[in-house]
Amino acid sequence: MNRIQKKIWMLAAVVLVIMAVIWITLTYYNQKTQSQYNDILQRYLRMNEVTSASQHVVTDLNNYLLEPSEVNLDKLDHSKANIRRAKDDVQQLKNTENEFALTNYMNLIDSLIETTDRSLMFYSESDTEASNREFTEATRISKYISEMTLTLIDTELKTYDRFYRGIIDQSAELKKLGIWLMLLITFLLLMITYWFSLSITRPVQQLTRAANELSAGKFDKEIKVDSNDEISFLAQTFNRMRININNLFQEIQQKAQLEHELQESKLLLKESQLRNLQSQINPHFLFNTLNTLSKKAYLEGSEETSDLLVNVAGLLRYNLKWLDRSVTLRDEVMVIQQYMNIQKARFTDRLTLNMEIDESCLDVQIPGLTLQPIIENAVIYAVEPREDGGVIWIRIKDSDERVMVEVEDDGPGIPEHKIQPILAGEVVHTDGASTGIGFTNVVKRLRLFYGVEDVMEIHSRMGYGTKIIMKIPKTKGVEQHVKANDRG
């Protein structure tokens, strides 16, 4: 999707490309002109170097003839080497227009060098007159070279006069081209800017008209914007908001109608509630009745029946009272003992209970009715189906920041592939019956109560029993965060 930011970058890129093209063109033209100027200047400098070198040769020859020494001879040799280099440089300047003059010019340089060598030769042979005559000839040749240099430079000036005039004409044309190019670039930028601004303002105007229609209460007209940038996305969001508002109005109308119907049915509902209350049994009446039966059984000498009724009453009272509250682990252990007393009265010697409890762990807070569903599952699946009954172990022990509650039985075990679904909160069906309901409720309540996920483990082996391990934090989730912040 093309976004507004992308369009801005495109506009900036177009401007940069145009500026870069202009800069490269001007730089190329300027570099080309500068190179041509530099070539002409180098021609003049090379010719002038020949004149200077010839004068140095005559001067150094004169010094040597006046005072022959190794130093003066070295200077003379150096001057001759310089004029030879200057000759080679000048030779590269030859063209069709100056070929004849430049050939004579180089011949004069060769004559100067030869005359200088003959003067030295005669001087070494002690022929002073001949040496002076050659020196005079060398001086004359040096003057010819200077005059020839001026002639060649004048010829070069005439030759490149057309070039200078061409550069002036090109500069004038370039100024005209620059003006037209500036006008063209300005026109293009205005067109691009207009197109760019129109691509933004047009969708905004469409969106503004749609907003005015919504403010007038017209929620049935679709909002459509012709663009493919953020404004289009905003229009789509605006359109969804229109649909949601329209749906909300319809829902309000439906709810108003339902409210009217509900008002009419309130009398029937109140009457139904009164009849339902009349049919309920007061829990206190039931507790008092069980206590009365327990005392009567005790007075009649049936102590076991009395104890059983007391345990049933206590268990019923606990189940109704602590379902939605937190209790201590001590309370849970007491109700488990009452529950197991009832089950022992039922199964007699078929049920064996072993309890290993660390008394220091019993003050930990725990959701009500946490242990009973686990114990009840152990009784149902490990004791009840077997003729010889079974054994249940309950262990409560300390483990650093947690209390470990273990409920183990010697029953048939749980298939391995069904353990994880039970911990994940799924109800597993086995042989037409469901299992895992107690586990699921307990796990969910423990996770919600303590704010942690790792609260229960199930270890089971088919034919060897099952061990349920509840890892009870010693502090609730909020308290853990407070303590962690205090330590930090």
Solvent accessible surface area in square Angstrom, and as a share of the most:
residue,aa,sasa,rsa
1,M,148,0.66
2,N,57,0.29
3,R,122,0.45
4,I,41,0.21
5,Q,106,0.47
6,K,98,0.42
7,K,20,0.08
8,I,90,0.45
9,W,168,0.59
10,M,99,0.44
11,L,40,0.20
12,A,40,0.31
13,A,51,0.39
14,V,55,0.32
15,V,43,0.25
16,L,115,0.57
17,V,91,0.52
18,I,33,0.17
19,M,118,0.53
20,A,46,0.36
21,V,86,0.49
22,I,43,0.22
23,W,169,0.59
24,I,102,0.52
25,T,73,0.42
26,L,87,0.43
27,T,54,0.31
28,Y,145,0.55
29,Y,55,0.21
30,N,93,0.47
31,Q,103,0.46
32,K,105,0.44
33,T,20,0.12
34,Q,104,0.46
35,S,49,0.32
36,Q,60,0.27
37,Y,100,0.38
38,N,73,0.37
39,D,85,0.44
40,I,7,0.04
41,L,95,0.47
42,Q,67,0.30
43,R,26,0.09
44,Y,36,0.14
45,L,90,0.45
46,R,71,0.26
47,M,0,0.00
48,N,85,0.44
49,E,89,0.40
50,V,0,0.00
51,T,19,0.11
52,S,40,0.26
53,A,6,0.05
54,S,0,0.00
55,Q,93,0.41
56,H,105,0.47
57,V,0,0.00
58,V,19,0.11
59,T,73,0.42
60,D,18,0.09
61,L,0,0.00
62,N,53,0.27
63,N,62,0.32
64,Y,34,0.13
65,L,25,0.13
66,L,137,0.68
67,E,115,0.51
68,P,70,0.44
69,S,43,0.28
70,E,128,0.57
71,V,98,0.57
72,N,23,0.12
73,L,50,0.25
74,D,86,0.45
75,K,111,0.47
76,L,0,0.00
77,D,65,0.34
78,H,115,0.51
79,S,6,0.04
80,K,20,0.09
81,A,35,0.27
82,N,39,0.20
83,I,0,0.00
84,R,108,0.39
85,R,133,0.48
86,A,3,0.03
87,K,45,0.19
88,D,79,0.41
89,D,57,0.30
90,V,0,0.00
91,Q,88,0.39
92,Q,131,0.58
93,L,7,0.04
94,K,81,0.34
95,N,53,0.27
96,T,129,0.75
97,E,103,0.46
98,N,5,0.02
99,E,90,0.40
100,F,160,0.67
101,A,31,0.24
102,L,0,0.00
103,T,52,0.30
104,N,51,0.26
105,Y,0,0.00
106,M,14,0.06
107,N,79,0.40
108,L,37,0.18
109,I,0,0.00
110,D,46,0.24
111,S,40,0.26
112,L,0,0.00
113,I,15,0.08
114,E,95,0.43
115,T,1,0.01
116,T,0,0.00
117,D,58,0.30
118,R,94,0.34
119,S,0,0.00
120,L,29,0.14
121,M,92,0.41
122,F,42,0.18
123,Y,60,0.23
124,S,88,0.57
125,E,111,0.50
126,S,96,0.62
127,D,59,0.30
128,T,79,0.46
129,E,132,0.59
130,A,5,0.04
131,S,1,0.00
132,N,76,0.39
133,R,140,0.51
134,E,23,0.10
135,F,42,0.18
136,T,90,0.52
137,E,52,0.23
138,A,0,0.00
139,T,40,0.23
140,R,103,0.37
141,I,9,0.04
142,S,8,0.05
143,K,129,0.54
144,Y,93,0.35
145,I,0,0.00
146,S,26,0.17
147,E,105,0.47
148,M,47,0.21
149,T,4,0.02
150,L,124,0.62
151,T,76,0.44
152,L,2,0.01
153,I,36,0.18
154,D,65,0.34
155,T,48,0.28
156,E,4,0.02
157,L,82,0.41
158,K,140,0.59
159,T,29,0.17
160,Y,49,0.19
161,D,56,0.29
162,R,164,0.60
163,F,47,0.20
164,Y,61,0.23
165,R,153,0.56
166,G,27,0.26
167,I,15,0.08
168,I,118,0.60
169,D,87,0.45
170,Q,96,0.43
171,S,43,0.28
172,A,48,0.37
173,E,102,0.46
174,L,53,0.26
175,K,146,0.62
176,K,118,0.50
177,L,104,0.52
178,G,34,0.33
179,I,109,0.56
180,W,171,0.60
181,L,61,0.30
182,M,120,0.54
183,L,101,0.50
184,L,95,0.47
185,I,18,0.09
186,T,64,0.37
187,F,116,0.48
188,L,71,0.36
189,L,49,0.24
190,L,115,0.57
191,M,103,0.46
192,I,46,0.23
193,T,65,0.38
194,Y,133,0.50
195,W,136,0.48
196,F,27,0.11
197,S,45,0.29
198,L,55,0.28
199,S,24,0.15
200,I,40,0.20
201,T,62,0.36
202,R,116,0.42
203,P,3,0.02
204,V,69,0.40
205,Q,103,0.46
206,Q,33,0.15
207,L,25,0.12
208,T,70,0.41
209,R,136,0.50
210,A,12,0.09
211,A,37,0.29
212,N,90,0.46
213,E,50,0.23
214,L,19,0.10
215,S,97,0.62
216,A,74,0.58
217,G,45,0.43
218,K,115,0.49
219,F,35,0.15
220,D,124,0.64
221,K,117,0.50
222,E,118,0.53
223,I,15,0.08
224,K,158,0.67
225,V,16,0.09
226,D,102,0.53
227,S,30,0.20
228,N,76,0.39
229,D,0,0.00
230,E,67,0.30
231,I,15,0.07
232,S,12,0.08
233,F,117,0.49
234,L,93,0.46
235,A,3,0.02
236,Q,98,0.43
237,T,55,0.32
238,F,47,0.19
239,N,23,0.12
240,R,122,0.44
241,M,79,0.35
242,R,21,0.08
243,I,73,0.37
244,N,94,0.48
245,I,50,0.25
246,N,45,0.23
247,N,64,0.33
248,L,92,0.46
249,F,93,0.39
250,Q,91,0.40
251,E,81,0.36
252,I,92,0.46
253,Q,127,0.57
254,Q,111,0.49
255,K,129,0.55
256,A,62,0.48
257,Q,116,0.52
258,L,100,0.50
259,E,91,0.41
260,H,114,0.51
261,E,84,0.38
262,L,104,0.52
263,Q,90,0.40
264,E,114,0.51
265,S,45,0.29
266,K,89,0.38
267,L,138,0.69
268,L,125,0.62
269,L,103,0.51
270,K,120,0.51
271,E,77,0.34
272,S,63,0.41
273,Q,98,0.44
274,L,110,0.55
275,R,157,0.57
276,N,83,0.42
277,L,111,0.55
278,Q,152,0.68
279,S,85,0.55
280,Q,110,0.49
281,I,123,0.63
282,N,85,0.43
283,P,62,0.39
284,H,127,0.57
285,F,129,0.54
286,L,70,0.35
287,F,14,0.06
288,N,91,0.47
289,T,50,0.29
290,L,22,0.11
291,N,53,0.27
292,T,86,0.50
293,L,81,0.41
294,S,6,0.04
295,K,139,0.59
296,K,114,0.48
297,A,11,0.08
298,Y,131,0.50
299,L,149,0.74
300,E,117,0.52
301,G,58,0.56
302,S,48,0.31
303,E,102,0.46
304,E,152,0.68
305,T,65,0.38
306,S,8,0.05
307,D,85,0.44
308,L,60,0.30
309,L,36,0.18
310,V,72,0.42
311,N,19,0.10
312,V,52,0.30
313,A,3,0.02
314,G,15,0.14
315,L,21,0.10
316,L,51,0.25
317,R,91,0.33
318,Y,20,0.08
319,N,41,0.21
320,L,110,0.55
321,K,96,0.41
322,W,66,0.23
323,L,107,0.53
324,D,127,0.66
325,R,131,0.48
326,S,48,0.31
327,V,5,0.03
328,T,35,0.20
329,L,1,0.00
330,R,92,0.34
331,D,49,0.25
332,E,0,0.00
333,V,11,0.06
334,M,107,0.48
335,V,4,0.02
336,I,1,0.01
337,Q,79,0.35
338,Q,49,0.22
339,Y,14,0.05
340,M,1,0.01
341,N,71,0.36
342,I,35,0.18
343,Q,20,0.09
344,K,81,0.34
345,A,59,0.46
346,R,139,0.51
347,F,8,0.04
348,T,90,0.52
349,D,138,0.72
350,R,79,0.29
351,L,8,0.04
352,T,61,0.36
353,L,32,0.16
354,N,58,0.30
355,M,60,0.27
356,E,101,0.45
357,I,49,0.25
358,D,51,0.27
359,E,109,0.49
360,S,91,0.59
361,C,4,0.02
362,L,6,0.03
363,D,96,0.50
364,V,17,0.10
365,Q,77,0.34
366,I,0,0.00
367,P,9,0.06
368,G,0,0.00
369,L,20,0.10
370,T,2,0.01
371,L,4,0.02
372,Q,21,0.09
373,P,33,0.21
374,I,2,0.01
375,I,1,0.01
376,E,65,0.29
377,N,22,0.11
378,A,7,0.06
379,V,1,0.01
380,I,71,0.36
381,Y,83,0.32
382,A,1,0.01
383,V,0,0.00
384,E,69,0.31
385,P,93,0.59
386,R,73,0.27
387,E,165,0.74
388,D,113,0.59
389,G,1,0.01
390,G,7,0.06
391,V,34,0.19
392,I,0,0.00
393,W,66,0.23
394,I,3,0.02
395,R,48,0.17
396,I,2,0.01
397,K,94,0.40
398,D,74,0.39
399,S,49,0.31
400,D,129,0.67
401,E,130,0.58
402,R,60,0.22
403,V,0,0.00
404,M,34,0.15
405,V,0,0.00
406,E,14,0.06
407,V,3,0.02
408,E,41,0.18
409,D,17,0.09
410,D,47,0.24
411,G,3,0.03
412,P,70,0.44
413,G,15,0.15
414,I,28,0.14
415,P,36,0.22
416,E,147,0.66
417,H,135,0.60
418,K,35,0.15
419,I,22,0.11
420,Q,122,0.54
421,P,35,0.22
422,I,0,0.00
423,L,25,0.12
424,A,65,0.51
425,G,22,0.21
426,E,96,0.43
427,V,71,0.41
428,V,18,0.10
429,H,128,0.57
430,T,50,0.29
431,D,146,0.76
432,G,83,0.80
433,A,53,0.41
434,S,39,0.25
435,T,21,0.12
436,G,1,0.01
437,I,86,0.44
438,G,14,0.13
439,F,9,0.04
440,T,9,0.05
441,N,76,0.39
442,V,1,0.01
443,V,3,0.02
444,K,116,0.49
445,R,64,0.23
446,L,0,0.00
447,R,74,0.27
448,L,158,0.79
449,F,39,0.16
450,Y,2,0.01
451,G,61,0.59
452,V,36,0.21
453,E,124,0.56
454,D,77,0.40
455,V,1,0.01
456,M,13,0.06
457,E,60,0.27
458,I,14,0.07
459,H,97,0.43
460,S,30,0.19
461,R,159,0.58
462,M,108,0.48
463,G,59,0.57
464,Y,148,0.56
465,G,6,0.06
466,T,11,0.06
467,K,59,0.25
468,I,7,0.04
469,I,20,0.10
470,M,0,0.00
471,K,24,0.10
472,I,1,0.00
473,P,3,0.02
474,K,82,0.35
475,T,28,0.16
476,K,74,0.31
477,G,12,0.11
478,V,114,0.66
479,E,84,0.38
480,Q,57,0.25
481,H,127,0.57
482,V,78,0.45
483,K,98,0.41
484,A,48,0.37
485,N,114,0.58
486,D,111,0.57
487,R,176,0.64
488,G,101,0.97
